[in-house]
C-alpha cells in the first residue's frame, strides 16, 4: 500500500494554508485545530509532515507560533492550561543547580587560609559535626 498522497505539494502551499488558519483562529490556535483546518486526519499528521525534510521548517514554525501563544498566556491569570501545554512540550518549572565537583576530587589548599579563617572553618565543622568518626 503506497499510502495517502501528500495534502500539500510545496512548503509555500502549506505555509499559505497555515497563515489562513492563524488568521481565522488568532486567539486560541491548537495543533489539533490546525491539523483539522489543514485537512489532515489527526495532529499526528502534523508531526509526520514535520519529518518530511522540505516541510519540517514550516511545521516547526507553525507549532512555535502556538507555543508562543501559550508562553504569552503565562502573563495572565488562569494560565494553568498553558502551563500544562508547555510542560508537555518539554518545558520545566524548576531550575537545576549542579553543586558537585563533576567527578573531580576536591581538596582545597588550606595553607592559603589565614589563622582566623582556619579557626572559623574549625568552628563550622564542629557545629555541623563534620570530621567526626
N, C-alpha and C positions, 0 to 999 in steps of 0.2 A: 504494500500500500504506500503510495507516494506522499500521502498527507495532503492537507488543505493548502492551496496556493496562497502565497503571501497576500495580505489585505492591501498593503501599500508597497509599491514597487521602488520608491525612492525615499531617502530621508527627508527631502524637501516636501514631498507629498504628505508624509507623516507629520512633519512639523506644522504644515498648514492646518491639518485636522486637529492637532494638539492645541494650536493657538485658538481655534474656533471653540474648543472645549473650555479653555480658560476664559474666553470672552463670555461664554454662556453661563459658566459656573465660577465667577470670580471670587466669591467669598469662602466657599467650603468645598474645594476640589478634593477628590479622593482618587486613589489608584483604581479602585473598582469602578467608580463612576467614569473615570477616563477610559478604562477598558471597554465599558458598555457603550460609551459615546463613540469610540473609535470602531465599534463593530466587532470587537474581539469576544471570544467565548467567555473569558474569565480574566481576572487580574493576572493569573499565571501566564496568559498570553503576552502581557506587557513584559514580564520578566524574560519570556522566551525571545521576544523581539530584541531585548537588551543584549542577548547573547549573540545576535547577528551583527557582525562587525560593522557594517555600514549604518546600522540603526542604533548602535549602542549609545553614542553620544546624545542623540536626540531623545531617547527614552530616559537616560540617566538625568538629563537636564530637566525633563518634564517632572520626574519624581522629585528632583531637587526643588522645583517650584512649589510642589505640595509640601515638602519638608519645611521650606521657608515659611509657609503659612502657619504651620504648627509651631515653629520656633517663635514667630511673632506673637502667637497666642499666649506664650509664656508671660507676656507683659500684662495680660488681662486676668481678671479674677475668673475662677472656674476653669482653669486650664488643665484639669486632670485628664481629659480626653487627649489633649495634645501631648501631655507628659507620657501617657500610655503609648501613643503612637510613636513618639520619638524613641522611647526605650526599646520598642520592638524593632526599631531601625538601627539599633546599636548604641544609642546614647546612654550615658550613665549619669546618675545624680550623686556621684561621690568623687572624691579626689584621692588617689592612692599615692602615698609617700613611701619611698623605699629608704628606710633608715639603716640599712645593713651596709656592710663593707663590700658587698657583692662578691663574697667568697675570699676576699683578700684578708690576710691576718692584720689585726690592728694592734700594734704595740707602740703606744705613744712614747716619745723620748721625754721622760720625766726629768732628765738632767737639766733641761732648759727652763724648768719652773723655778720660781723664787721660793724661799723658805715659807713665806706667807701663803703662797699658792699651794704648796705641798701640805701645809697644816690644814687649809680649807678642804683640800681633797681628802685628807685623812679623816676629818670630821664628817664629811659627807658619806664616806664609806662606812664609818662606824654607825652613823644614824640609819643607814639603809641595810646594814647587816652584810654588806658586800665584803668579800675577802675572808669570811668566817667559814671554817670547815664543818 
